[in-house]
Amino acid sequence: MIILSENFRALFYTPFYAAHAIGAYRAEGVDVRLRESSSPERTAAALNAGDVDVMWGGPLRVLLQHDADPASDIVCFCDVVARDPFFVIGRAPRPDFRPADLTKVRLATVSEVPTPWLCLQDDIRRDGADPALVPRIAGGTMAGNAQALRDGAVDAVQLFQPYAEELLASGAGHLWYAAASRGLTAYTTLNTRRSVIATRRDELLAMVRGMRRTLRWIRATPGAGIARTLHGYFPDLSPALFAAAIDRYKALDLYGPDPLIRREGFDRLVAAMRSGGALKRDIPFSACVDTSLAEEALASGG
């Protein structure tokens, strides 16, 4: 039995819930038990302490762990969310938006987790502007920031689904930027310790095959079908909004085509962390990523 820890409850983590809902792990012959978690910090601590076998979360936290402790044996081993799930939503239409434009508007950014701003500030920098010049409101929650946009207290907000879809559907917001459009950015993977891979390889391989099965199901299933299947994980979200949010993510190719973590997406994340001052040094792909299970799962076909 594999104990898998949730990172925190979020709609863009849909494949992780779907794997349980459609019985993908069971179909591959492995018993995976989901443990709920209220915060990424708590999840990471549980993995480090050996209280859970696997967690899902951002490669960012694996990189930070290796930056602080080069001897760390935490690795990412299965890709799931291959692009950035955040959006910039503005009060007025801006069809010619460029990231550098954010230096001229009041922008409320995500406070709950660090990755969204680190990636967005790198986009601004690559667009030729200094992210330090953004009139940024950094302390609010996504729910609070969405209300601030409705109230006219800010010009734009950075948030994920379903907050973005709610603003767009109501007409209170307009899509300026989907961060997924920048291309691959290693965003959410299954993570474990190298010692677990060594001792429980067959179970983890079956788990990766289960996620491969799930990613195929996500690609083949319309948002409405995904919403029906996963309603129990998000009981307060209307099926129509759930479906629209997932269909938008699918259109952006948010989820990986298979469980293999690509070097391109990892390097883009490292570059963003370096430019934003989150990493003190470059950390090799091989230190943080083990692709052997995904490669084996893909080679087996099926």
C-alpha positions in Angstrom: 0.0 0.0 0.0 1.3 3.5 -1.0 0.3 6.4 1.2 -0.1 9.4 -1.1 -0.4 12.9 0.4 -2.5 15.6 -1.2 -0.7 19.0 -1.5 -3.8 21.1 -0.9 -7.3 21.1 -2.5 -7.2 22.8 -5.9 -9.1 22.3 -9.2 -5.9 22.2 -11.4 -5.0 19.1 -9.5 -7.8 17.3 -11.2 -5.8 14.3 -12.5 -4.7 13.4 -9.0 -8.3 13.1 -7.9 -9.3 11.4 -11.1 -6.8 8.6 -10.7 -8.8 7.5 -7.6 -12.2 8.3 -9.0 -11.8 6.2 -12.1 -9.8 3.4 -10.4 -6.7 3.9 -12.4 -4.3 2.8 -9.7 -6.4 -0.2 -8.8 -6.5 -1.2 -12.5 -2.7 -1.3 -12.5 -2.6 -3.5 -9.4 -1.5 -1.0 -6.7 -3.3 0.1 -3.6 -2.9 3.9 -3.2 -4.5 5.6 -0.2 -5.0 9.3 -0.4 -4.3 11.4 2.7 -5.7 14.9 2.8 -3.4 17.9 3.6 -4.2 21.5 4.3 -0.8 23.0 3.2 2.2 22.3 1.0 4.5 22.8 4.0 2.8 20.1 6.0 2.8 17.7 3.1 6.6 18.2 2.4 7.3 17.7 6.1 5.4 14.4 6.1 7.4 13.2 3.1 10.7 14.1 4.7 9.7 12.4 7.9 8.7 9.2 6.1 5.0 9.6 7.3 3.9 9.3 3.7 5.4 7.5 0.7 4.5 9.9 -2.1 3.2 13.4 -2.3 2.2 15.6 -5.2 3.5 19.1 -5.4 5.6 21.6 -7.2 9.2 20.8 -8.3 9.8 24.2 -6.9 9.7 22.7 -3.4 12.0 19.8 -4.4 14.5 22.4 -5.8 14.3 24.4 -2.6 15.0 21.3 -0.6 18.1 20.5 -2.7 19.2 24.1 -2.5 19.1 23.9 1.3 20.4 20.4 1.6 22.5 19.0 -1.4 22.3 15.6 0.2 18.5 15.5 0.0 17.1 12.4 -1.6 13.7 13.9 -2.6 13.0 13.6 -6.3 10.2 14.2 -8.8 9.3 11.0 -10.7 6.0 11.5 -12.6 4.8 14.5 -14.5 1.2 15.6 -14.3 0.7 19.4 -14.5 3.2 20.4 -17.2 2.3 24.1 -17.6 1.4 27.0 -15.3 -2.3 27.0 -14.3 -2.5 30.7 -13.4 -4.1 33.6 -15.2 -4.0 37.3 -15.2 -7.5 38.7 -15.3 -8.1 42.4 -15.9 -11.1 44.7 -15.4 -11.1 45.9 -19.0 -10.3 44.1 -22.2 -6.7 44.2 -23.3 -6.3 42.0 -26.4 -2.8 43.2 -27.1 -1.5 42.4 -23.6 2.2 41.9 -22.9 3.7 41.0 -19.5 5.6 44.3 -19.5 2.2 46.1 -19.3 1.9 45.0 -15.7 4.4 47.7 -14.7 1.6 50.2 -15.4 -1.4 48.6 -13.6 -2.3 47.8 -10.0 -1.8 44.0 -9.9 -2.9 41.8 -7.0 -0.8 38.7 -7.0 -1.0 35.2 -5.4 0.0 35.1 -1.7 -0.9 31.5 -1.0 2.1 29.9 -2.8 5.3 31.3 -4.3 5.5 29.7 -7.8 2.9 31.9 -9.6 4.7 35.2 -8.9 8.1 33.7 -9.5 7.1 32.6 -12.9 5.2 35.8 -13.8 8.0 38.0 -12.7 10.3 36.1 -15.1 7.8 36.6 -17.9 7.9 40.3 -17.2 11.7 40.3 -17.2 11.9 38.4 -20.4 9.5 41.0 -21.9 12.1 43.7 -21.2 10.6 45.2 -18.1 11.7 45.3 -14.4 9.2 43.3 -12.3 10.1 45.5 -9.3 8.3 48.3 -11.0 4.9 46.5 -10.9 2.5 48.3 -8.6 1.9 45.0 -6.8 -0.5 44.1 -4.0 1.0 41.0 -2.6 -0.8 40.1 0.6 -4.4 39.1 -0.4 -6.0 35.8 -1.0 -7.2 34.8 -4.4 -10.8 35.1 -3.2 -10.1 38.5 -1.8 -8.3 39.7 -4.9 -11.2 38.6 -7.1 -13.5 40.7 -5.0 -11.1 43.6 -5.2 -11.2 43.4 -9.0 -15.0 43.5 -8.9 -14.9 46.5 -6.5 -12.4 48.4 -8.8 -9.7 48.4 -6.1 -7.2 46.8 -8.5 -6.8 46.7 -12.3 -5.8 43.1 -12.6 -5.5 39.9 -10.6 -3.4 36.7 -10.8 -5.3 33.6 -9.9 -6.2 30.0 -10.9 -9.5 28.2 -11.6 -12.3 28.4 -10.7 -11.7 32.1 -9.6 -10.7 33.0 -13.2 -13.7 31.3 -14.7 -16.1 33.0 -12.3 -14.8 36.4 -13.2 -14.9 35.7 -16.9 -18.4 34.2 -16.8 -19.8 37.1 -14.8 -18.3 39.7 -17.1 -16.4 41.2 -14.2 -13.1 40.2 -15.7 -11.3 39.8 -19.0 -8.6 37.4 -19.9 -5.3 39.1 -20.3 -2.8 36.3 -20.0 -2.9 32.5 -19.5 0.5 31.6 -18.1 0.3 28.1 -19.7 0.8 29.9 -23.0 4.5 30.5 -22.2 5.1 26.8 -22.8 6.3 23.9 -20.6 6.9 24.9 -17.0 7.4 21.9 -14.5 4.5 22.7 -12.2 3.2 19.6 -10.4 4.7 16.2 -10.2 4.6 13.1 -8.0 7.5 13.2 -5.6 9.1 10.7 -3.3 12.5 9.7 -1.7 15.1 7.8 -3.7 15.0 5.2 -0.9 11.3 4.6 -1.6 12.0 4.1 -5.3 14.8 1.6 -4.4 12.6 -0.5 -2.1 9.2 -0.1 -3.6 9.9 0.2 -7.3 7.2 -2.1 -8.6 4.5 -0.3 -6.7 5.7 3.1 -7.9 5.9 1.8 -11.4 2.3 0.7 -11.2 1.4 4.1 -9.8 3.0 5.8 -12.8 1.1 3.5 -15.2 -2.0 4.5 -13.3 -1.3 8.2 -13.9 -0.6 7.5 -17.6 -4.0 5.9 -17.8 -5.5 8.9 -16.0 -3.9 11.5 -18.3 -5.3 9.6 -21.3 -8.7 9.7 -19.7 -8.4 13.4 -19.0 -7.6 14.1 -22.7 -10.4 11.9 -23.9 -13.1 13.2 -21.6 -15.0 16.5 -21.9 -15.1 18.9 -19.0 -18.7 18.0 -18.2 -17.8 14.3 -17.8 -14.8 15.2 -15.6 -17.0 17.5 -13.5 -19.6 14.7 -12.9 -16.9 12.2 -12.0 -15.1 14.5 -9.5 -18.1 16.3 -8.0 -17.4 14.7 -4.6 -14.0 16.4 -4.4 -15.5 19.9 -5.1 -19.1 19.6 -3.9 -19.6 23.4 -3.6 -18.6 24.1 -7.2 -21.4 24.2 -9.8 -21.0 21.5 -12.5 -21.2 24.1 -15.3 -18.4 26.2 -13.8 -16.3 23.1 -13.1 -16.7 21.9 -16.7 -15.8 25.3 -18.2 -12.8 25.6 -16.0 -11.4 22.2 -16.9 -12.2 22.7 -20.6 -10.2 25.9 -20.5 -7.3 24.1 -18.9 -7.5 21.3 -21.4 -7.5 23.8 -24.3 -4.3 25.2 -22.9 -2.7 21.7 -22.8 -2.1 22.1 -19.1 -1.7 18.4 -18.4 1.2 16.4 -19.7 0.6 13.9 -22.5 2.3 11.3 -20.4 4.2 10.9 -17.1 7.6 11.8 -18.4 9.1 15.0 -16.9 10.6 17.1 -19.7 13.9 18.9 -19.2 12.5 22.0 -21.0 9.9 22.6 -18.4 12.3 21.9 -15.5 14.8 24.4 -16.9 12.1 27.1 -17.3 11.1 26.7 -13.7 14.8 26.9 -12.5 15.3 30.0 -14.6 12.3 31.7 -13.0 13.5 30.8 -9.5 17.0 32.0 -10.2 15.8 35.3 -11.7 13.4 35.8 -8.8 16.1 35.1 -6.2 14.5 31.9 -4.9 17.5 29.7 -5.7 21.1 30.4 -4.7 22.6 28.1 -7.3 21.8 26.1 -10.4 20.7 22.6 -9.5 21.1 19.7 -12.0 18.0 18.1 -13.5 19.5 14.7 -12.4 19.6 15.7 -8.8 15.9 16.4 -8.6 14.3 14.2 -11.2 14.1 10.5 -11.7 12.6 9.7 -15.1 13.3 5.9 -15.0 9.9 4.9 -13.9 8.1 7.0 -16.5 10.4 5.7 -19.2 9.7 2.2 -18.2 6.0 2.8 -18.1 6.0 4.3 -21.6 8.2 1.5 -22.9 5.7 -1.1 -21.7 3.0 0.3 -24.0 -0.7 -0.5 -23.2 
